[in-house]
Amino acid sequence: MSKPNKTVASSTTTADLKDDRKIKATNNNECENSTSVELTRPGQQIRPAISCEVAVGLVERLYGLKVLSVSELNSYYDHNFLVKIDPQSKGNPFVKDIWPHGYVLKVLNSMDTREDRIDAVHAVQRILGAKGFNCPQPILNIKGQDKSIEDIVYDLPIESDDKKSTAEFQESDAIRQGRHVVRLFIFVPGRLLVEVPYTPQLLLSLGRYICSLQKAIEGFSHPAMEQFQNIWSLDSVPQLLGFTSAIGDHEKRRLIEDIVEAYMKEVVPKKNRFQKGVIHGDFNEQNILVRKASLSEGDDSTASSQPRPQPQDAFGDQSEHEVCGILDFGDTAFSFYLYDVAILIMYAMLDSKVVDFLDVGGYVLAGYMSVDDRTLNEAEFEALKVCVASRYAQSLTMGAYTHSLNPTNEYLLMSSKNGWTQLKTFWTTPKDQLYDRWRIIIDANRQ
């Protein structure tokens, strides 16, 4: 389904404990623009291997809160836990009332320890929260800090593929411990986008929401946002060629290579004409919360602080829904607005069962362009198809690569269930034909 994810980076998950499917890979290579792009070495273990018992100890020691229960959340390169707290806990002077839905303890992987980067992400979350957007907010520890760096001794087996590990990595005693950023967030209850049918109205709501969010943080700047780039940034698409060996099928590997080539020819030369600002960077179906639509139209750009959980009845409930919250700000960066749009379209296409997936882009764009006459310029529109395909390529390639390191973790291959078939159809659909379909939908939904 979506890109292989980590559990909501700098965020929480939703009520059924699902979360976004993402990998955060790291290394110290430099890109053309001198931005650090972090990628893991094959076999490198950066995920903290800690148990629920250690998680409880971190919460009680750092946050002064008495833990009643703890459960592990799905994650890739971070380690995350849902913790329920004793409502009578009084050990943290900065927590006046215990949140009844629980909290998410997030122990970041060993490569994501830049404090300025975390500060920038928290600043974005606070701005959005102050403007009425429903998104996770960090909790202060007993020292009044929203994060701490901890040396953690691992008490679980290390997951690694010895055949892919370097001798230096295999012999290192440091594998048994690591330095990690520890944070605690309010657990945001709600219903995931993937749990409801993607109707035309919901797709329009998605487009409106992403545009409203971009506008809400317009003008925000932070050096760490401008410097940030990882393997999941669309700017890093050319780096995929270093991971395609994990794709066993030659035809599929060639498809990824064709998309990377198209990205270099059709996207890179146009970048100087793309509009820029702070983007979320990971609008996927596991990071978006929805609720039943209100009676008033067009009032879903922001949400109340409490999304109403809905029955988990698959697609039996045919009610209209609207976006009410957003999770996971781990990929937030100063980048191109186009990338947010392309990423959202790709993930909405992947799980679209009501609307023909080739029409999804038209509805998302119609919603996006309805907010204060926001639009894509000519260069952005021309590059959009390749950017959407590039996100498919990232998700499928990195899913295969990470699965090659951890072959028993089938969770890493969720993207491939529909992804390869959809990508082939999408990529072979002539751009003019695809854009004509989208323009018809955009025109039909003009207000």
N, C-alpha and C positions, 0 to 999 in steps of 0.2 A: 504494500500500500504506500504510505508516504515514505519519505527518505528514512533509512534506518535511523531510529532516533534514540536519543538519550532520554531519560525521564526529565521532563520539564526543567531545563536549565534555568536557574534563577526564577523558578516558578514552581507551581504545584500541579498535581494531577486532578482528575475529576473523580466523582463519587465511586465509580467502579474500578478505580485504581489503574486504569489504562493511562498511557501517556505517549508522547510523541516519539517517533521512531527515527532517531538520528544518531549519527556517529560524530564524535569530535576527534579528528585525527590531528596529531601534532608532530612537528619537526622544526628545525631552525633554518630552513631554506629561505632564500630571499626571492621575491617576485621582481618582475620588470619595474614595478613602481616603488621598489624598496620597502614594500609592506611585508611584514613577517607572515608567512603562511606556514602553519604548523601541521605536520603530518607525522604519524607514528612510524617508527621502524617496524618492519615485519617481526611479529612475535613480541613486541614491546608491551609490557604490562603497565598501564598507567591508571587503571581503575582500582580504587581502594578496596581491598578484599577484607571487609569488616562484617561482623555478625550483628544481629539485632541487639545482642547484649552490649556490644561496644557502642552502638547507636544510642541506646538508653543512657549509657554512661556519659556520652557527649551532651545530650540534652539536659541531663540533671546537673552536670558539672558546669557547663557553660551558660545555661539559661535558667538554672535554679527552679526548674519545673519538674514536678513528680509525674512520671510516666505511668499510665495505667495499661497501655497496650502499644505494641509496635508491630508493623508489618512492612516487609520489603516491597518496594515498587520496581517495576521493570525499568531497566536502564542499560546503557551501553558503556560509556566511559566514565560515568559518575556513579555514585552509590546513593540511593535515596530511600527514605523510610517515611511512612505515614505513622505519626505518633498521636495517641490520644492522651490528654493531660488531665490529671485530677483537678476538678473545678475548684478545689480548696487550696490549690498551690499558691503560696504567697512569697516564694523565694526570689522573685524578679521584680524589682521596683518599677520597671518599665512596662510590665504587663499587668494592667489593672484588672481586666476581665479575661477569663479563659475562653478561647474560641471553641464552641461546642463541637464543631465539625473536625477539629484536630489541626495538626500542623505537619508540614513536610520538612524533615531534616535533609539537607542536601550536602553531601561531602563531594566536592569537586575532584575531578581527576588531577593527577599530579602535574599536568602541564598547564592547567588553567589557573594559575596562582597570581596573575597580575592584579594587584589591588586597584590600580587606577581604572582598569577595565571594568572591574566589578562595581566600583563607585559610579562609573558612567551609566551602567545598566540600571543600578538602583535609582539614579536620578531620573532616568526616563520613566521608570515604573511609578515613581512618586508624582511626577508631572501628570501622567495619565490618570492616576488615582485621584488627584486633586481636581481634574476636569471631568470626573464622573465615569471614567472607564473602569470596568470591573476587571482588575488584574491583580496578581499576587503582590503583596507588600512584605518586605523583610521585617523580622522581629528583632528588637535589640536584645543583646545578651546582658548578663548581670553587670558588665562593665560599660553598658551604654553603647556598644558597638554593634553594627549590623553584619559583622563577619569577624572571623578570627582564623589565624593560620595555625594548624595543629600538626605536630609530629605524631602520627598514628602507627602503632604496631599492628600489623595485620594478624587476624586470628582465623582466617579462612584459607583454604587452598588457593594458590595462585592459578588462574586460568591462562595457559599459554601453550603454544605449539612449539615443542622443542626443536622440531625440524626447521622451523622458521626463525628461531632465536639465534642471535649472535653469541659467540663464545663468551664475550664480555658480559652479555646480559645473563647468560646461564650461570656464570660463576659469581655474579654480584650478590653480596649479602644484603644490599639495599632493597632487594626484592621483597623482603619481609617487613618493610616499613616504608612510609612515605610522608611527605609534607603536603597537606591538603587544606584548602579553604573550606571552612564549615559555616553553614548558614541555616537559618530557620525561617520558614514562610508560613503564613496562614494558608491552610488548605482551602481552595476555592471550590465549593460544591457546585454541581451543575451537570448538564447533559452535553455530551460531546457531539460535535457536528456529525461525526461518522454514524451516530446512532439514529439519525432521522433521515427521511427521504429528501434528496436535494431537488426541491421544486423550483420552478422559475423564480418565484418570489423570494425564496431563500437565497438563491444565487445572486439576485439583485441586492439583497441585504448584505451579502458578503462583500460585494463591490463597494457599496456605500460605506460599510464599516471600515474597510482598509483605507479608503480615501480619508475618512474622518479622522482616523488614527494618525495618518501621516500629517494631516493639517494640524492636529493637536500638538504635535512635537516639532512643528516647523520652526526653525530658528534656533533650536537647541544645538549646542556644539560642545564638544569635549575632545581633546587630543586623542584619547584612547579609542573613541568612536571612529575617528578618521584613520587611525592606524590599523584597525582591526581587520583581519582577513583570515579565513581558514578554508579547509578543503570544501566546505559547504557554501562558501561565497560563490556566486555565479561568476565572479571575476576569476575564480580558480578552475574553471572548466578545462582549460588546456592541461592542468595537472592530472586529469583523469587517465591520460595515456600511460601514466606510471602504474596504474592499478588494473588495467584491462586484462592482464595475464590471469586474473582470477576468474574471468569469464570463459568457461570451457568451450562454449559453442562458437565456432568461427564466424557464422553469420551474424550473431548477436554482437560479437566483438567488432566486426566491421561496421555495424550500424552505429556503435558508439564513436568509432573513429570518424565516420562521416559527419556526425553531429559536431564533434570537436572541430573538424575542418571548417564546417559551415560557420561555427561560432567565430573562428579566427577571421573569416572572410566577410561575414555579414554583420557581426556585432562589434568587434573590436574597433574597426575604422569609424564607427558611428558614435562611439562613447562620448566624444567631446560635444555632442548635441543632445545628450540625455539630461533630463532634469535630475537634480541631486538633493538629498536631504537625509534625515535619519529614517531608516526603514526597520521594520520588525525583523524581516529576514527569514521567517519560518512559518508562514501562514499555512499550516496543514490541518487535516481533519481531526487530529488529536490535540491540537492546541487551541481550538475554537469552541467556545461554549455557546449553546443556543437555548432558547425558551420558546414557549408558544407565543405566537405573534399577538401583539396588542391590537386593540380595535383601531387605533389611529395609524394612519399610513406614514411611512417615512420617518418614524421616530425611533430608529434603532441604531443611531450612530454612537450613542453612549448607552450605558446601562446602569441600573440601580446596583447598589453594593451587594445585593443578594439575589443571584439568579435562582429561579424556582426549579428545583429538580423535578423531572418528569419520569413517569413509569418507564422502566427499561423493557419495552415491548417490541424491539426491533422496528419493523416498518408497519406494524399493525395500526399505529396511530397516524392517521393521514392529516392531522392538523397542520396548518401552516406554522412555520417557526421563523424566528429572527435571531440574529447574532446578539449575544448579551455579555460576552466576556472573551478575554484573550490570555493565553498562558505562554510561558517559555520565551524569555527575552535573551537567551544565550547567544543568538546570532544577530542581535541588533547592532547596526553599524551605520556610519555615514556612507551612503552609497546611492545607487540609482533607483528612483521610484519604480521604474519599469520592472526591476527585479522582483519587488513585492507582488506586483500584478501577475507576472509570469509564474511565480511560485504558487500563488493562490490558484490560478487557473489549472495548473498541472494537478495539484492535489484534489481539487474539486472534480476534475475529469476522472480521476482514478476511481472514485467511489460513486460516480453518478449512475443511478439506476432508473431514474424517472425521465431525465432529459438525456437525449443523445449526447454522448460525451464530446462529440465534435461541435456541439452548439453551446457548450458550457461557457467558453470564452466570450461569446456574445452577451450573455446575461451578466457575467461578472463586469465586463467593460461598461455595459449600460448602467449598472449601479454605480460604478466608479465615476463615470463621467457625469452623473446626475448631481454630484455634490459641488455646489458653487461653480458649475460649468468647468469642472476639472477635465482635462483631456490629455491624451498622449499626442506628442507632436509627430510629424511624419517619420522622422528617423526612428523613434521609439516603436511606432506601429509596424514599421517594416521589419524591425528586429524581433518583434514579439514572438513569432512562431519559433524561431531558433532558440530563444531564451526558454520558452516552455519545454521544448525538446531537450534542452540542456539540463533542466532540472530532472526530467526523467532519467537522463544519462547518469547524472550524479547519484540518484537514488539507487538505480539498478547496479551500477558499477561498484559503489562503495558497500552496498549490501552484500554483493558477491565476495568482495575482498575481505570484509570483516568476518563473513561466514567461513572463509578459508582459514582464518586464524582460530575460530571457535566453531568447528563443524557440528557440534552438538546443539548449538543454539539456533533453532529454526526460526525464532523470533526475528532474526536478522534478515530473513528472506521474505518477509511479509510484502515488501514492495514488488516482488517479482510475480506475485499471483496473477495480477492483471496487467502489470506494467509492460512487459515485453510485447504482448499482443497489441495493447493500446498504442505503444510508442511506434510500432511498425506501421499501423494504420494512420496514425497522426502524421508521421514523417513522410509517408508516401502520398498523402492528400495534397494536391497542388495548393500553393499558398493563396492564389487568387480565388480558388473555389472556397477555401476555408474562410478567407476574409469576407467574401460575399455573404456567406451564411451569417457571419458575425454582424456585418453591417445591417442586414435585414432586421436582426433582433434588436440592435441598438436603436435603429430608426423607429421600430414598433413600440419601444419603451421610453421614447422621449416624452418628458412632462411638459 
